[in-house]
């Protein structure tokens, strides 16, 4: 086998542990950091879409504020675990079309909800409950975006 493939296979367990929230404290924190970065990117995407889609600007601005709150909560949870504050990487959303941008936001929101759910399954106590609640809230935001797409296309 190719050395790159072998190296990828060797590191898979660590990556999977971070995604599911299992493993060491450092791996759990890295999983939270990745989810926090996803929320930051989605916040920027909603903000850009609010400027691009005037018919949904108010709803998209609300979603951006909610994603910002999610990002801050995840940052705080990570700090409680490790004592280190994670500052999400800068995000710059590029929207090439309103419908395509909405679809992209919908897909990322679904992915984020799933990542939060997986992280919750590997956590315990208050953190598990918090991540489950945040996952449910993210699923609601994904439904909101789905409805906007359907309305924009005249399907409802």
N, C-alpha and C positions, 0 to 999 in steps of 0.2 A: 504494500500500500504506500501511497504517497505520504511523505512526512507531515505535510499540512493536514491531511485527513486524519492521521494518527493523533496529531496534537489536538485537533478539534474534538475528537472522540474522548481524549483524556480529560479535557477541560469541560466536557458536557455536564458532568455531575455537579460541578460547582455552579455553573450557570443555571441549571435546572433548580438547584437548591435556592438560589437567589430569587428566581421567578416564583417558586412555590412558598417562599418564606421559611423553608426549613434550613437547617444547618447552623453555623455559628452565628454569634451576635453580629459580627462584621458582615457576614453574607446577608443576614436579614436587613441590616441597614442599607447595604448596597441595593437590595430589592426595593426598599422604600425610596431610595434616591432615584432609581430609574422611574418609578411610578410618579414621583414628584416632578421629574423632568417632563414626563408625558403630560401631566396636568398643566405645566407651564407652557408647553407648546400649544396645547389645546386652548388655553386662555388667550394666547396671541392670535390663534386662528379665529376664534369667535370675535375678537376685537376687530380683526381685518374684515371679516364677513359682515359685521355690523355696518361698516363704512360702505361696503359693496352692495348690500341688499337692503335698501331703505324700507321695503315693506316689512322686513323682519328685524329692523335695527334695534328696537326696544327689547325684543325677546333675546336677540343675540348678545346685546350688552349685558342683560341679566345673566345669561349663561357664562359670559366672560367673568363677571364678578364672582359667580359661584365657583368657577374653576380656580380663580385666584384664592378664594377662601379655602378650597380643597388643598391647593399647593401649600398654603401657610400651615394648615393643620398637619399635613404630612411632614413638613419640615419640623414642626414642633414635636411630633411623635418620634421622628428620627433623633432629635436632640435628647428627648427623654431616654431613649435607648442607649445612646453613646456619649452624650455630653458634647457632641460636635454639631455645629450648625451647618447644614448643607444649603448652599445658595444655588438654585437651579441655573443651568446654563442659559445664556441669552437665546431667545427664540425670535425668529423673524418669519412670519407667515407670508407666503406668496400664494395669492389666489389667482388662478388662471380663468376662472369662470364661476359665476354664482352657484350654479347647480353642482358643478364639479367640486367646488369648495365646500358646499354643504355636505355632499356625499363623503368627502374626505374627513370632515369633522365628525360625521356620523360614525364612520368606521373606526376612527381613533377613539371616540367616546365608548363604543362597544368594547374595543380592545382594553381601554383603561378600566372599565367596569370589571372585565374578566381578570385583569391583572390584580385589581384590588381584592377580588374574591379569592384568587389563588393565594395572595399574601395573607388573607384572613385565615385560610385553612391551615397555614403553617404557624400562625401566631397563637397566643393564649391570653386568657383573661380579658382585661379592658381593651387591649390593643386589638384582639380578635373581634370583639363587639364593634369597636369603632370602625375597623376596616370593612366589616360586613355592612354597616350602615352607610358608609361612604360609597361602597359598591352599588347598593340599592339606589342611592341618590344619583349616581352616575348613569345608571340604567334609565332613570327618569329623564335625565338630560338628553340621552341618546333618543328616547322616544319623542321628545320635543323637536329635535332636529329632523327626525324622520317625518314628523307631521309637517314641518316647514317644507320639506322636499315635495311631499305629496300635494300640498297646497300650491306650491310654485308650479307644479306640473298640471294643476287642475284636476287632480285625481280625487280630491275631496272638497 
